[in-house]
């Protein structure tokens, strides 16, 4: 999704952006949204994507459902509002649709080796600053 003219006024500082991207799950969310930037992403599709990185195929259906619920709650109440506040996504809570708002700084930082490490290791999204 393209950046709107008003969006530039809502952009965060570089320091704020670096702090945001320090969270592993925020990076995973943004990478997924960037890869699918041609249309808004349903919240449920994002939950499914993130849960595939955290769930062991040997876990029970109950455990998988609990983990998906945990991811959904964290996304809806913490991470998506935070990303929207920073001006890097648009989150329509009524329709539960998420769109990436293009930001060359985010693109560059996610492509850099310093921040692009293997994010599959820590997918809890546990950020001590949140």
C-alpha positions as CSV (number, residue, x, y, z in Angstrom):
1,X,0.0,0.0,0.0
2,X,1.3,3.4,-0.8
3,X,2.1,6.2,1.6
4,X,-0.4,8.9,1.9
5,X,0.7,12.6,2.0
6,X,-0.5,12.9,5.6
7,X,1.5,9.8,6.6
8,X,4.8,11.6,6.4
9,X,3.7,13.8,9.3
10,X,3.0,10.7,11.4
11,X,6.5,9.1,10.8
12,X,8.5,8.3,13.8
13,X,12.1,9.3,14.4
14,X,14.9,6.9,13.5
15,X,15.5,6.1,17.2
16,X,11.9,5.2,17.6
17,X,11.9,3.1,14.5
18,X,15.1,1.2,15.7
19,X,13.4,0.6,19.0
20,X,10.3,-0.7,17.3
21,X,12.3,-3.0,15.0
22,X,14.2,-4.4,18.0
23,X,11.1,-6.6,18.6
24,X,11.4,-9.8,16.7
25,X,7.7,-10.3,16.1
26,X,7.3,-6.7,14.9
27,X,10.0,-7.5,12.3
28,X,8.2,-10.6,11.3
29,X,4.9,-8.7,11.0
30,X,6.4,-6.0,8.8
31,X,8.2,-8.5,6.6
32,X,4.9,-10.4,6.0
33,X,3.1,-7.2,5.3
34,X,5.8,-6.0,2.9
35,X,5.8,-9.3,1.0
36,X,2.0,-9.0,0.7
37,X,1.8,-5.2,0.2
38,X,-0.5,-5.4,-2.9
39,X,-3.6,-5.7,-0.7
40,X,-4.7,-5.3,3.0
41,X,-4.1,-8.5,5.0
42,X,-6.8,-10.0,7.2
43,X,-5.8,-10.2,10.8
44,X,-6.5,-14.0,10.8
45,X,-4.1,-14.5,7.9
46,X,-1.3,-12.7,9.9
47,X,-2.1,-14.8,13.0
48,X,-1.9,-18.0,10.9
49,X,1.5,-16.9,9.4
50,X,3.0,-16.1,12.8
51,X,1.6,-19.3,14.4
52,X,3.4,-21.4,11.7
53,X,6.7,-19.9,13.0
54,X,5.9,-20.7,16.6
55,X,4.0,-24.0,16.7
56,X,5.6,-27.4,16.6
57,X,3.7,-29.7,14.3
58,X,3.7,-32.3,17.2
59,X,1.8,-30.0,19.6
60,X,-1.8,-30.8,20.3
61,X,-4.8,-29.0,18.7
62,X,-5.6,-27.5,22.1
63,X,-2.1,-26.1,22.5
64,X,-2.2,-24.8,18.9
65,X,-5.5,-23.1,19.5
66,X,-4.2,-21.5,22.7
67,X,-1.1,-20.3,21.0
68,X,-3.1,-18.8,18.1
69,X,-5.4,-17.0,20.7
70,X,-2.3,-15.7,22.5
71,X,-0.9,-14.4,19.2
72,X,-4.2,-12.8,18.2
73,X,-4.6,-11.0,21.5
74,X,-1.0,-9.7,21.4
75,X,-1.4,-8.5,17.9
76,X,-4.8,-6.8,18.3
77,X,-4.1,-5.2,21.7
78,X,-0.3,-4.4,21.6
79,X,1.7,-4.9,18.4
80,X,-0.6,-3.7,15.7
81,X,-1.7,-0.5,17.6
82,X,2.0,0.2,18.3
83,X,2.9,-0.2,14.6
84,X,0.0,2.0,13.6
85,X,1.0,4.6,16.2
86,X,4.5,4.7,14.7
87,X,3.0,5.2,11.3
88,X,4.3,2.1,9.5
89,X,1.0,0.3,9.2
90,X,-2.7,1.1,8.9
91,X,-4.9,-1.1,11.1
92,X,-8.6,-1.1,10.5
93,X,-9.9,-2.6,13.8
94,X,-13.5,-2.8,12.5
95,X,-12.6,-4.9,9.4
96,X,-9.5,-6.4,11.0
97,X,-7.4,-5.5,8.0
98,X,-3.7,-4.5,8.1
99,X,-1.8,-2.5,5.4
100,X,1.9,-1.7,5.3
101,X,2.5,2.0,4.8
102,X,5.7,2.2,2.7
103,X,8.7,3.6,4.5
104,X,12.1,3.4,2.8
105,X,13.7,3.4,6.3
106,X,11.9,0.3,7.3
107,X,12.7,-1.4,4.1
108,X,16.4,-0.6,4.4
109,X,16.6,-1.6,8.0
110,X,14.8,-4.9,7.4
111,X,17.2,-5.7,4.5
112,X,20.3,-4.8,6.5
113,X,22.3,-7.7,7.9
114,X,22.4,-6.1,11.4
115,X,18.6,-6.6,11.9
116,X,17.8,-9.4,9.4
117,X,19.1,-12.3,11.5
118,X,17.1,-15.5,11.7
119,X,13.9,-14.3,13.4
120,X,12.5,-17.8,13.6
121,X,14.4,-18.5,16.8
122,X,12.5,-16.1,19.0
123,X,8.9,-15.6,17.9
124,X,7.4,-14.9,21.3
125,X,7.5,-11.1,20.6
126,X,8.3,-10.6,24.2
127,X,9.7,-7.2,24.4
128,X,10.9,-6.0,27.8
129,X,10.1,-2.4,26.9
130,X,6.4,-3.1,26.0
